[in-house]
Amino acid sequence: MEQKDFMRKAIGLSIENVKNGGGPFGAVIVKDGEIIATGTNRVTANNDPTAHAEVSAIREACRKLGTFDLSGCEIYTSCEPCPMCLGAIYWARLDKIYYGNNKADAAAIGFDDSFIYDELALPRDRRTKAMEELLPEEAIKAFRLWQATDDKTEY
C-alpha cells in the first residue's frame, strides 16, 4: 500500500463512522508499510470526550505492539489533529502525521479548536478555566520518589 491508500483508509473510516452515528474522523497507524491500528471518533457513542480517532488508534497500536513508544510509525488521519490528539501523537512519538481536512475545514462544520490553542497561549492566570496550585509541598513527594527510583521505566 502507498501513502494515498492509507489516507483513503482513514477517510473511509471517517465516512463509515458518520453512517454509524459517530463523528466524521478516522485514523490509521502504519508501521513498515502495514496498518497496525485504526480508530474512529466515538465521543458520543462512548460518552468519552477523549475517544477521538487518533487517540483510539494510538491506544490500539500500543496494545498490539506492547509499547507506549510508537517510534517508527506514522499516523494518517482524516483531519488535522486537535490539540489533545496532537499532544497524544507527540507523547506516543509517532514519526509523521498525514492529514486530509485541515482545522479550518473542521471549524466550518462546528469542530472549532481555536479556542483551545488560544487558551494554551495565555498565561495560566488569564485562561477562562480557573487554575490554582494546591498542596505542592505534598505533591512533590511523588516526583522526588520517582527521581530517586533506579529501576523505573522512563518515558
DSSP file with accessible surface (Angstrom, degrees, kcal/mol):
  #  RESIDUE AA STRUCTURE BP1 BP2  ACC     N-H-->O    O-->H-N    N-H-->O    O-->H-N    TCO  KAPPA ALPHA  PHI   PSI    X-CA   Y-CA   Z-CA
    1    1 A M              0   0  139      0, 0.0     2,-0.2     0, 0.0     3,-0.0   0.000 360.0 360.0 360.0 155.5    0.0    0.0    0.0
    2    2 A E    >>  -     0   0  139      1,-0.0     4,-2.0     0, 0.0     3,-0.6  -0.627 360.0 -93.4-113.3 172.5    1.0    3.6   -0.6
    3    3 A Q  H 3> S+     0   0  103      1,-0.3     4,-2.4     2,-0.2     5,-0.2   0.884 124.9  52.1 -53.6 -44.9    0.5    6.8    1.4
    4    4 A K  H 3> S+     0   0  145      1,-0.2     4,-2.6     2,-0.2    -1,-0.3   0.862 107.3  53.8 -64.0 -32.4   -2.6    7.7   -0.5
    5    5 A D  H <> S+     0   0   62     -3,-0.6     4,-1.9     2,-0.2    -1,-0.2   0.910 108.6  48.5 -67.2 -41.0   -4.0    4.3    0.2
    6    6 A F  H  X S+     0   0    7     -4,-2.0     4,-2.1     2,-0.2    -2,-0.2   0.912 112.7  48.2 -65.2 -41.2   -3.5    4.7    3.9
    7    7 A M  H  X S+     0   0   28     -4,-2.4     4,-2.8     1,-0.2     5,-0.2   0.914 109.0  53.2 -66.0 -39.9   -5.1    8.2    3.8
    8    8 A R  H  X S+     0   0  155     -4,-2.6     4,-2.9     1,-0.2    -1,-0.2   0.869 107.1  53.0 -62.4 -34.3   -8.0    6.8    1.8
    9    9 A K  H  X S+     0   0   95     -4,-1.9     4,-2.5     2,-0.2    -1,-0.2   0.935 109.8  47.3 -64.6 -45.9   -8.5    4.1    4.6
   10   10 A A  H  X S+     0   0    0     -4,-2.1     4,-1.9     2,-0.2    68,-0.2   0.922 114.0  47.5 -61.4 -42.9   -8.6    6.9    7.2
   11   11 A I  H  X S+     0   0   65     -4,-2.8     4,-2.3     2,-0.2    -2,-0.2   0.924 110.5  52.0 -64.4 -43.3  -11.1    8.8    5.1
   12   12 A G  H  X S+     0   0   32     -4,-2.9     4,-2.6     1,-0.2     5,-0.2   0.901 108.0  51.8 -60.0 -41.0  -13.2    5.7    4.5
   13   13 A L  H  X S+     0   0   31     -4,-2.5     4,-2.4     1,-0.2    -1,-0.2   0.897 108.5  51.6 -61.8 -39.9  -13.3    5.1    8.3
   14   14 A S  H  X S+     0   0   12     -4,-1.9     4,-1.7     2,-0.2    11,-0.2   0.909 111.3  46.8 -65.7 -39.8  -14.5    8.7    8.9
   15   15 A I  H  X S+     0   0   86     -4,-2.3     4,-2.0     2,-0.2    -2,-0.2   0.938 113.7  47.2 -67.4 -46.7  -17.3    8.3    6.4
   16   16 A E  H  X S+     0   0   96     -4,-2.6     4,-1.3     1,-0.2    -2,-0.2   0.878 108.5  56.7 -61.6 -36.4  -18.4    4.9    7.8
   17   17 A N  H  <>S+     0   0    8     -4,-2.4     5,-3.4    -5,-0.2     3,-0.2   0.893 105.0  50.4 -65.2 -39.5  -18.3    6.3   11.3
   18   18 A V  H ><5S+     0   0   78     -4,-1.7     3,-1.9     1,-0.2    -1,-0.2   0.938 108.7  52.5 -61.5 -44.1  -20.7    9.1   10.4
   19   19 A K  H 3<5S+     0   0  148     -4,-2.0    -1,-0.2     1,-0.3    -2,-0.2   0.775 109.9  50.6 -62.4 -24.5  -23.0    6.5    8.9
   20   20 A N  T 3<5S-     0   0  108     -4,-1.3    -1,-0.3    -3,-0.2    -2,-0.2   0.130 128.5 -93.5-102.1  18.6  -22.8    4.5   12.2
   21   21 A G  T < 5S+     0   0   53     -3,-1.9    -3,-0.2     1,-0.3     2,-0.1   0.560  88.2 115.2  88.2   8.6  -23.6    7.5   14.4
   22   22 A G  S   <S-     0   0   12     -5,-3.4    -1,-0.3    -6,-0.2    20,-0.2  -0.415  70.8 -78.3-102.3-178.5  -20.1    8.7   15.2
   23   23 A G        -     0   0   10     18,-1.0     2,-1.9    -2,-0.1    18,-0.4  -0.337  48.3 -99.7 -77.3 163.7  -18.1   11.8   14.4
   24   24 A P  S    S+     0   0   39      0, 0.0     2,-0.4     0, 0.0   -10,-0.2  -0.244  85.3 105.7 -83.5  52.6  -16.5   12.4   11.0
   25   25 A F        +     0   0   25     -2,-1.9    16,-1.6   -11,-0.2     2,-0.3  -0.996  37.6 170.9-137.6 137.0  -13.0   11.4   11.9
   26   26 A G  E     -A   40   0A   0     -2,-0.4    52,-2.9    14,-0.2     2,-0.3  -0.980   7.9-168.8-141.1 151.8  -10.9    8.3   11.2
   27   27 A A  E     -AB  39  77A   0     12,-2.6    12,-2.3    -2,-0.3     2,-0.4  -0.993   6.1-165.3-144.6 149.9   -7.2    7.5   11.8
   28   28 A V  E     -AB  38  76A   0     48,-2.8    48,-3.0    -2,-0.3     2,-0.5  -0.999   9.3-152.2-134.5 134.0   -4.8    4.8   10.7
   29   29 A I  E     -AB  37  75A   0      8,-2.9     7,-2.9    -2,-0.4     8,-1.4  -0.940  16.6-166.2-110.1 132.0   -1.4    4.0   12.2
   30   30 A V  E     -AB  35  74A   4     44,-2.7    44,-2.4    -2,-0.5     2,-0.4  -0.929  11.8-178.2-121.7 136.9    1.2    2.4    9.9
   31   31 A K  E >  S-AB  34  73A  64      3,-2.6     3,-1.7    -2,-0.4    42,-0.2  -0.994  75.9 -11.4-133.5 128.0    4.5    0.7   10.7
   32   32 A D  T 3  S-     0   0  141     40,-0.7    -1,-0.1    -2,-0.4     3,-0.1   0.871 130.1 -52.0  52.0  41.8    6.8   -0.7    8.0
   33   33 A G  T 3  S+     0   0   43      1,-0.2     2,-0.4   -30,-0.0    -1,-0.3   0.583 117.5 105.3  77.5   9.5    4.1   -0.2    5.3
   34   34 A E  E <  S-A   31   0A 138     -3,-1.7    -3,-2.6     0, 0.0     2,-0.4  -0.969  73.5-117.9-125.2 141.0    1.4   -2.1    7.2
   35   35 A I  E     +A   30   0A  55     -2,-0.4    -5,-0.2    -5,-0.2     3,-0.1  -0.602  34.2 170.7 -72.4 123.7   -1.7   -0.9    9.0
   36   36 A I  E     +     0   0A  26     -7,-2.9     2,-0.3    -2,-0.4    -6,-0.2   0.602  62.5  10.2-108.4 -17.7   -1.3   -1.9   12.6
   37   37 A A  E     -A   29   0A   1     -8,-1.4    -8,-2.9    27,-0.0    -1,-0.3  -0.986  55.5-166.4-159.2 151.6   -4.2    0.1   14.1
   38   38 A T  E     -A   28   0A  40     -2,-0.3     2,-0.3   -10,-0.2   -10,-0.2  -0.914   8.9-175.2-132.8 162.8   -7.3    2.1   13.2
   39   39 A G  E     -A   27   0A   6    -12,-2.3   -12,-2.6    -2,-0.3     2,-0.3  -0.989   7.5-165.4-156.1 152.5   -9.5    4.4   15.1
   40   40 A T  E     -A   26   0A  30     -2,-0.3     2,-0.6   -14,-0.2   -14,-0.2  -0.902  40.9 -88.3-131.8 165.4  -12.7    6.4   14.7
   41   41 A N        +     0   0   12    -16,-1.6   -18,-1.0   -18,-0.4    11,-0.2  -0.649  47.2 163.1 -77.8 117.1  -14.3    9.2   16.7
   42   42 A R     >  +     0   0   64      9,-2.8     4,-2.6    -2,-0.6     6,-0.4  -0.082  27.8 126.9-124.0  30.7  -16.6    7.6   19.3
   43   43 A V  H  >>S+     0   0   35      8,-0.4     5,-1.9     1,-0.2     4,-0.6   0.951  83.5  30.7 -55.3 -55.5  -17.0   10.6   21.7
   44   44 A T  H  45S+     0   0   96      3,-0.2     3,-0.3     2,-0.2    -1,-0.2   0.883 118.9  54.4 -76.6 -34.8  -20.8   10.5   21.7
   45   45 A A  H  45S+     0   0   49      1,-0.2    -2,-0.2    -4,-0.1    -1,-0.2   0.875 122.7  28.6 -65.0 -35.8  -21.1    6.7   21.2
   46   46 A N  H  <5S-     0   0   97     -4,-2.6    -1,-0.2     2,-0.2    -2,-0.2   0.385 101.5-125.2-104.0  -0.1  -18.9    6.0   24.3
   47   47 A N  T  <5S+     0   0  147     -4,-0.6    -3,-0.2    -3,-0.3    -4,-0.1   0.932  70.7 130.5  50.2  48.4  -19.7    9.1   26.3
   48   48 A D    > < -     0   0   46     -5,-1.9     3,-2.0    -6,-0.4    -1,-0.2  -0.920  49.7-161.9-136.6 105.5  -15.9    9.7   26.3
   49   49 A P  T 3  S+     0   0   99      0, 0.0    -6,-0.1     0, 0.0    -1,-0.1   0.658  94.3  55.5 -64.9 -12.3  -14.5   13.1   25.3
   50   50 A T  T 3  S+     0   0   48      1,-0.2     2,-1.8    -7,-0.1     5,-0.1   0.442  75.8 103.0 -96.2   1.4  -11.1   11.6   24.8
   51   51 A A    <   +     0   0    2     -3,-2.0    -9,-2.8     4,-0.1    -8,-0.4  -0.229  48.1 148.4 -84.0  52.0  -12.4    9.0   22.3
   52   52 A H     >  -     0   0   43     -2,-1.8     4,-2.8   -11,-0.2     5,-0.2  -0.450  61.1-108.5 -79.2 160.3  -11.1   10.8   19.2
   53   53 A A  H  > S+     0   0    0      1,-0.2     4,-2.5     2,-0.2   -26,-0.2   0.906 117.1  47.8 -57.6 -45.9   -9.9    8.8   16.2
   54   54 A E  H  > S+     0   0    7      2,-0.2     4,-2.6     1,-0.2    -1,-0.2   0.926 113.3  46.8 -65.4 -44.1   -6.2    9.5   16.7
   55   55 A V  H  > S+     0   0   12      2,-0.2     4,-2.7     1,-0.2    -1,-0.2   0.924 112.6  50.6 -64.5 -42.0   -6.3    8.6   20.5
   56   56 A S  H  X S+     0   0   28     -4,-2.8     4,-2.2     1,-0.2    -2,-0.2   0.915 111.9  47.2 -61.8 -42.4   -8.3    5.5   19.8
   57   57 A A  H  X S+     0   0    0     -4,-2.5     4,-2.8    -5,-0.2    -2,-0.2   0.905 111.3  51.4 -66.3 -40.1   -5.8    4.4   17.1
   58   58 A I  H  X S+     0   0   17     -4,-2.6     4,-2.7     2,-0.2     5,-0.2   0.932 109.5  50.2 -61.8 -45.2   -2.8    5.2   19.4
   59   59 A R  H  X S+     0   0  104     -4,-2.7     4,-2.1     1,-0.2    -1,-0.2   0.925 113.0  46.1 -59.6 -44.3   -4.3    3.1   22.2
   60   60 A E  H  X S+     0   0   48     -4,-2.2     4,-2.7     2,-0.2    -2,-0.2   0.926 112.4  50.1 -66.1 -42.8   -4.9    0.1   19.8
   61   61 A A  H  X S+     0   0    0     -4,-2.8     4,-2.6     1,-0.2     5,-0.2   0.920 110.6  49.5 -62.8 -42.6   -1.4    0.4   18.3
   62   62 A C  H  X>S+     0   0   28     -4,-2.7     4,-1.5    -5,-0.2     5,-1.5   0.909 111.9  48.5 -63.8 -41.6    0.2    0.5   21.7
   63   63 A R  H  <5S+     0   0  178     -4,-2.1    -2,-0.2    -5,-0.2    -1,-0.2   0.946 114.1  46.1 -61.7 -47.4   -1.8   -2.6   22.8
   64   64 A K  H  <5S+     0   0  132     -4,-2.7    -2,-0.2     1,-0.2    -1,-0.2   0.883 120.2  38.2 -64.4 -40.9   -0.9   -4.5   19.7
   65   65 A L  H  <5S-     0   0   69     -4,-2.6    -1,-0.2    -5,-0.2    -2,-0.2   0.582 102.9-129.0 -88.4 -11.1    2.8   -3.6   19.8
   66   66 A G  T  <5S+     0   0   70     -4,-1.5     2,-0.3     1,-0.2    -3,-0.2   0.874  72.6  96.1  67.5  37.0    3.1   -3.9   23.6
   67   67 A T      < -     0   0   53     -5,-1.5    -1,-0.2    -6,-0.2    -2,-0.2  -0.987  68.2-143.4-152.1 158.0    4.8   -0.5   23.9
   68   68 A F  S    S+     0   0   95     -2,-0.3     2,-0.7    -3,-0.1    -6,-0.1   0.438  86.6  82.5 -97.5  -3.3    4.0    3.1   24.7
   69   69 A D        -     0   0   57     -7,-0.1    24,-0.2     1,-0.1    23,-0.1  -0.886  52.4-179.4-108.7 107.9    6.6    4.3   22.2
   70   70 A L    >   +     0   0    1     22,-3.3     3,-1.8    -2,-0.7    25,-0.5   0.013  25.5 149.8 -98.3  29.9    5.4    4.3   18.6
   71   71 A S  T 3   +     0   0   53      1,-0.3    23,-0.2    23,-0.2     3,-0.1  -0.335  65.5  37.7 -56.5 142.4    8.6    5.5   17.1
   72   72 A G  T 3  S+     0   0   33      1,-0.4   -40,-0.7    21,-0.3     2,-0.3   0.401 100.9 103.0  90.4  -1.6    8.9    4.1   13.6
   73   73 A C  E <   -B   31   0A   0     -3,-1.8    22,-3.0    20,-0.3    23,-0.7  -0.788  54.1-155.2-112.5 157.7    5.1    4.6   13.0
   74   74 A E  E     -Bc  30  96A  55    -44,-2.4   -44,-2.7    -2,-0.3     2,-0.4  -0.921  10.1-139.8-125.7 153.7    3.2    7.2   11.1
   75   75 A I  E     -Bc  29  97A   0     21,-2.5    23,-2.7    -2,-0.3     2,-0.5  -0.952   7.8-164.8-118.6 135.8   -0.4    8.3   11.5
   76   76 A Y  E     +Bc  28  98A   3    -48,-3.0   -48,-2.8    -2,-0.4     2,-0.4  -0.989  18.0 179.1-114.5 120.7   -2.9    9.1    8.7
   77   77 A T  E     -Bc  27  99A   0     21,-2.7    23,-1.4    -2,-0.5   -50,-0.2  -0.970  36.5-132.2-131.0 142.0   -5.9   11.0   10.0
   78   78 A S  E    S+     0   0A   1    -52,-2.9    23,-3.0    -2,-0.4     2,-0.3   0.672  94.0  28.8 -67.1 -14.6   -8.9   12.3    8.1
   79   79 A C  E    S- c   0 101A   4    -53,-0.3    23,-0.2    21,-0.3     3,-0.1  -0.995  97.9 -88.1-145.4 148.5   -8.5   15.7    9.8
   80   80 A E        -     0   0   47     21,-2.4     6,-0.1    -2,-0.3    -2,-0.1  -0.295  63.3 -99.5 -51.4 129.4   -5.6   17.8   11.2
   81   81 A P        -     0   0    6      0, 0.0    -1,-0.1     0, 0.0    22,-0.1  -0.243  30.5-124.9 -62.2 143.1   -5.3   16.7   14.8
   82   82 A C     >  -     0   0   11     -3,-0.1     4,-3.0     1,-0.1     5,-0.3  -0.213  39.7 -91.2 -71.7 172.2   -6.9   18.8   17.6
   83   83 A P  H  > S+     0   0   20      0, 0.0     4,-2.4     0, 0.0     5,-0.2   0.895 127.3  49.9 -57.4 -40.4   -4.7   19.9   20.5
   84   84 A M  H  > S+     0   0   72      2,-0.2     4,-2.3     1,-0.2     5,-0.2   0.950 114.7  43.3 -63.5 -47.2   -5.4   16.8   22.6
   85   85 A C  H  > S+     0   0    0      2,-0.2     4,-2.7     1,-0.2    -1,-0.2   0.891 111.7  53.8 -67.0 -39.0   -4.7   14.4   19.7
   86   86 A L  H  X S+     0   0   48     -4,-3.0     4,-2.4     2,-0.2    -1,-0.2   0.932 109.2  49.4 -60.9 -43.0   -1.6   16.4   18.7
   87   87 A G  H  X S+     0   0   30     -4,-2.4     4,-2.8    -5,-0.3    -2,-0.2   0.927 111.0  49.5 -60.1 -43.9   -0.3   16.1   22.3
   88   88 A A  H  X S+     0   0   27     -4,-2.3     4,-2.4     2,-0.2    -2,-0.2   0.898 109.0  52.8 -63.4 -38.8   -1.0   12.3   22.3
   89   89 A I  H  X>S+     0   0    4     -4,-2.7     5,-1.7     2,-0.2     4,-0.6   0.925 111.3  46.0 -63.3 -42.9    0.8   12.0   19.0
   90   90 A Y  H ><5S+     0   0  166     -4,-2.4     3,-0.9     1,-0.2    -2,-0.2   0.932 112.9  49.3 -65.1 -44.5    3.9   13.7   20.4
   91   91 A W  H 3<5S+     0   0  181     -4,-2.8    -2,-0.2     1,-0.3    -1,-0.2   0.870 111.0  50.5 -63.0 -34.9    3.8   11.6   23.6
   92   92 A A  H 3<5S-     0   0    6     -4,-2.4   -22,-3.3    -5,-0.2    -1,-0.3   0.589 107.4-131.9 -78.6 -11.2    3.5    8.4   21.5
   93   93 A R  T <<5 +     0   0   88     -3,-0.9   -20,-0.3    -4,-0.6   -21,-0.3   0.813  35.7 178.6  66.1  32.8    6.5    9.6   19.5
   94   94 A L      < -     0   0   18     -5,-1.7   -20,-0.2   -23,-0.2    -1,-0.2  -0.417  27.7-135.2 -62.5 144.1    4.9    8.9   16.1
   95   95 A D  S    S+     0   0  102    -22,-3.0     2,-0.3   -25,-0.5   -21,-0.2   0.851  74.0   5.4 -74.0 -37.5    7.3    9.8   13.3
   96   96 A K  E     -c   74   0A 107    -23,-0.7   -21,-2.5     2,-0.0     2,-0.5  -0.998  57.2-142.3-152.9 150.7    5.0   11.7   11.0
   97   97 A I  E     -c   75   0A  49     -2,-0.3     2,-0.4   -23,-0.2   -21,-0.2  -0.964  13.2-174.4-117.3 126.3    1.4   13.0   10.7
   98   98 A Y  E     -c   76   0A  39    -23,-2.7   -21,-2.7    -2,-0.5     2,-0.3  -0.970  13.9-179.0-113.2 135.9   -0.5   12.9    7.4
   99   99 A Y  E     -c   77   0A 112     -2,-0.4   -21,-0.2   -23,-0.2   -20,-0.1  -0.971  24.1-160.9-138.4 154.5   -4.0   14.6    7.4
  100  100 A G  E    S+     0   0A  38    -23,-1.4   -21,-0.3    -2,-0.3    -1,-0.2   0.861  77.8  34.5 -92.9 -83.6   -6.8   15.2    5.0
  101  101 A N  E    S-c   79   0A  82    -23,-3.0   -21,-2.4     1,-0.1     2,-0.2  -0.389  81.1-133.7 -69.6 153.1   -9.1   18.0    6.2
  102  102 A N     >  -     0   0   60    -23,-0.2     4,-2.0    -3,-0.1     3,-0.3  -0.526  28.5 -96.0-103.8 176.3   -7.5   20.9    8.0
  103  103 A K  H  > S+     0   0  101      1,-0.2     4,-2.4     2,-0.2    10,-0.2   0.807 123.9  56.2 -65.9 -25.6   -8.5   22.7   11.2
  104  104 A A  H  > S+     0   0   66      2,-0.2     4,-2.0     1,-0.2    -1,-0.2   0.902 106.4  50.8 -69.7 -38.1  -10.3   25.4    9.2
  105  105 A D  H  > S+     0   0   72     -3,-0.3     4,-0.7     2,-0.2    -2,-0.2   0.910 111.7  48.2 -61.9 -42.9  -12.4   22.7    7.5
  106  106 A A  H ><>S+     0   0    7     -4,-2.0     5,-2.7     1,-0.2     3,-1.1   0.920 109.8  51.6 -64.1 -43.7  -13.3   21.2   10.9
  107  107 A A  H ><5S+     0   0   32     -4,-2.4     3,-1.8     1,-0.3     5,-0.2   0.883 101.2  62.8 -60.9 -36.3  -14.2   24.6   12.3
  108  108 A A  H 3<5S+     0   0   88     -4,-2.0    -1,-0.3     1,-0.3    -2,-0.2   0.735 107.7  42.4 -64.2 -21.8  -16.5   25.2    9.4
  109  109 A I  T <<5S-     0   0  113     -3,-1.1    -1,-0.3    -4,-0.7    -2,-0.2   0.180 132.5 -85.2-110.7  16.1  -18.7   22.2   10.4
  110  110 A G  T < 5S+     0   0   66     -3,-1.8     2,-0.7    -4,-0.1    -3,-0.2   0.514  98.4 111.4 101.1   5.3  -18.6   23.0   14.1
  111  111 A F      < +     0   0   80     -5,-2.7     2,-0.7    -6,-0.2    -3,-0.2  -0.621  40.8 163.4-109.0  69.8  -15.4   21.4   15.3
  112  112 A D        +     0   0   78     -2,-0.7     3,-0.3    -5,-0.2     4,-0.1  -0.815  15.6 170.0 -96.9 111.9  -13.5   24.6   16.2
  113  113 A D    >>  +     0   0   41     -2,-0.7     4,-1.7   -10,-0.2     3,-1.1   0.352  50.0 104.1 -98.1   3.9  -10.5   24.0   18.4
  114  114 A S  H 3> S+     0   0   53      1,-0.3     4,-2.9     2,-0.2     5,-0.2   0.852  74.0  60.8 -60.2 -32.0   -9.0   27.5   18.0
  115  115 A F  H 3> S+     0   0  128     -3,-0.3     4,-2.4     1,-0.2    -1,-0.3   0.865 104.4  49.7 -64.2 -31.4  -10.2   28.5   21.5
  116  116 A I  H <> S+     0   0   58     -3,-1.1     4,-2.6     2,-0.2    -1,-0.2   0.943 111.0  47.9 -71.9 -45.2   -8.1   25.7   23.0
  117  117 A Y  H  X S+     0   0   59     -4,-1.7     4,-1.3     1,-0.2    -2,-0.2   0.927 113.8  48.9 -58.3 -42.4   -5.0   26.9   21.0
  118  118 A D  H  X S+     0   0  104     -4,-2.9     4,-0.6     1,-0.2     3,-0.3   0.917 110.9  49.9 -63.7 -43.2   -5.7   30.4   22.1
  119  119 A E  H >< S+     0   0   34     -4,-2.4     3,-1.3     1,-0.2    -1,-0.2   0.908 106.7  54.4 -62.0 -43.9   -6.1   29.4   25.8
  120  120 A L  H 3< S+     0   0  102     -4,-2.6    -1,-0.2     1,-0.3    -2,-0.2   0.800 104.0  56.4 -62.9 -27.8   -2.9   27.4   25.8
  121  121 A A  H 3< S+     0   0   87     -4,-1.3    -1,-0.3    -3,-0.3    -2,-0.2   0.664  94.7  86.4 -77.9 -14.6   -1.0   30.5   24.6
  122  122 A L  S << S-     0   0   46     -3,-1.3     5,-0.1    -4,-0.6    -3,-0.0  -0.513  91.1 -99.9 -85.1 152.6   -2.3   32.6   27.6
  123  123 A P    >   -     0   0   66      0, 0.0     3,-2.3     0, 0.0     4,-0.5  -0.369  42.2-108.2 -61.4 150.2   -0.6   32.8   31.0
  124  124 A R  G >  S+     0   0  172      1,-0.3     3,-1.2     2,-0.2     7,-0.2   0.854 117.9  57.7 -52.0 -38.8   -2.4   30.5   33.4
  125  125 A D  G 3  S+     0   0  142      1,-0.2    -1,-0.3     5,-0.1     5,-0.0   0.591 106.1  50.1 -74.7  -4.6   -4.0   33.4   35.3
  126  126 A R  G <  S+     0   0  166     -3,-2.3    -1,-0.2    -7,-0.1    -2,-0.2   0.407  85.4 109.0-111.2   1.7   -5.7   34.7   32.1
  127  127 A R  S <  S-     0   0   67     -3,-1.2     4,-0.1    -4,-0.5    -8,-0.0  -0.411  74.3-125.4 -77.1 155.7   -7.3   31.5   31.0
  128  128 A T  S    S+     0   0  118     -2,-0.1     2,-0.7     2,-0.1    -1,-0.1   0.752  97.1  72.5 -74.3 -23.5  -11.0   31.0   31.1
  129  129 A K  S    S-     0   0  162     -5,-0.1    -2,-0.2   -10,-0.0    -1,-0.0  -0.845  92.7-123.7 -91.4 119.4  -10.7   27.8   33.2
  130  130 A A        -     0   0  105     -2,-0.7     2,-0.4    -4,-0.1    -5,-0.1  -0.353  29.1-169.5 -63.3 137.3   -9.5   28.7   36.7
  131  131 A M        +     0   0  108     -7,-0.2     2,-0.4    -4,-0.1    -4,-0.1  -0.999   7.5 176.9-130.2 134.3   -6.3   27.0   37.7
  132  132 A E        -     0   0  168     -2,-0.4     2,-0.3     2,-0.0    -2,-0.0  -0.987  28.4-128.6-141.0 127.2   -5.0   27.0   41.3
  133  133 A E        -     0   0  159     -2,-0.4     2,-0.4     2,-0.0    -2,-0.0  -0.572  33.6-176.3 -71.4 133.2   -1.9   25.3   42.6
  134  134 A L        -     0   0  132     -2,-0.3     5,-0.1     1,-0.1    -2,-0.0  -0.990  56.0 -10.1-141.5 127.2   -2.8   23.3   45.7
  135  135 A L    >>  +     0   0   81     -2,-0.4     4,-2.6     1,-0.1     3,-1.0   0.854  66.5 161.5  57.5  44.7   -0.6   21.3   48.1
  136  136 A P  H 3> S+     0   0   51      0, 0.0     4,-2.3     0, 0.0     5,-0.2   0.870  70.9  61.2 -62.0 -32.1    2.6   21.5   46.0
  137  137 A E  H 34 S+     0   0  115      1,-0.2     4,-0.2     2,-0.2    -2,-0.1   0.785 112.0  38.9 -67.2 -23.6    4.7   20.6   49.1
  138  138 A E  H X4 S+     0   0  107     -3,-1.0     3,-1.1     2,-0.1     4,-0.4   0.852 113.7  53.5 -88.7 -40.4    2.8   17.2   49.3
  139  139 A A  H >X S+     0   0   63     -4,-2.6     3,-1.2     1,-0.2     4,-0.8   0.851  97.1  66.3 -63.6 -33.2    2.6   16.6   45.6
  140  140 A I  H 3X S+     0   0   57     -4,-2.3     4,-2.6     1,-0.3    -1,-0.2   0.749  84.0  76.2 -64.4 -19.4    6.3   17.0   45.1
  141  141 A K  H <> S+     0   0  136     -3,-1.1     4,-2.4     1,-0.2    -1,-0.3   0.887  93.0  50.5 -60.0 -40.6    6.9   13.8   47.2
  142  142 A A  H <> S+     0   0   65     -3,-1.2     4,-2.6    -4,-0.4    -1,-0.2   0.901 110.5  49.8 -64.7 -40.3    5.8   11.6   44.2
  143  143 A F  H  X S+     0   0  149     -4,-0.8     4,-2.6     2,-0.2    -2,-0.2   0.909 111.3  48.3 -64.8 -41.9    8.2   13.4   41.9
  144  144 A R  H  X S+     0   0  156     -4,-2.6     4,-1.9     2,-0.2    -2,-0.2   0.910 111.9  49.7 -64.7 -41.2   11.1   13.0   44.4
  145  145 A L  H  X S+     0   0  121     -4,-2.4     4,-0.9    -5,-0.2    -2,-0.2   0.933 111.8  48.7 -62.3 -45.3   10.3    9.3   44.8
  146  146 A W  H >< S+     0   0  109     -4,-2.6     3,-0.9     1,-0.2    -2,-0.2   0.937 110.8  50.6 -58.2 -46.9   10.2    8.9   41.0
  147  147 A Q  H 3< S+     0   0  150     -4,-2.6    -1,-0.2     1,-0.3    -2,-0.2   0.858 112.1  47.2 -62.8 -34.1   13.5   10.7   40.7
  148  148 A A  H 3< S+     0   0   74     -4,-1.9     2,-0.5    -5,-0.2    -1,-0.3   0.572  87.5 103.0 -85.7  -9.2   15.2    8.5   43.3
  149  149 A T    <<  -     0   0   42     -3,-0.9     3,-0.5    -4,-0.9    -4,-0.0  -0.638  50.6-169.9 -80.9 121.7   13.9    5.2   41.8
  150  150 A D  S    S+     0   0  162     -2,-0.5    -1,-0.2     1,-0.2    -4,-0.0   0.813  79.3  50.8 -81.0 -32.2   16.6    3.4   40.0
  151  151 A D  S    S+     0   0  142      2,-0.1    -1,-0.2     0, 0.0     2,-0.1   0.065  80.2 130.5-100.5  29.0   14.6    0.7   38.2
  152  152 A K        -     0   0   48     -3,-0.5     2,-0.8    -6,-0.2    -6,-0.0  -0.395  61.0-121.6 -78.6 155.7   11.9    2.9   36.7
  153  153 A T        -     0   0   98     -2,-0.1     2,-0.1     0, 0.0    -2,-0.1  -0.884  32.3-145.3 -95.3 110.4   10.8    2.7   33.1
  154  154 A E              0   0  135     -2,-0.8     0, 0.0     1,-0.0     0, 0.0  -0.466 360.0 360.0 -77.7 149.0   11.4    6.2   31.7
  155  155 A Y              0   0  166     -2,-0.1   -86,-0.0   -87,-0.0   -64,-0.0  -0.876 360.0 360.0-148.0 360.0    9.0    7.6   29.1
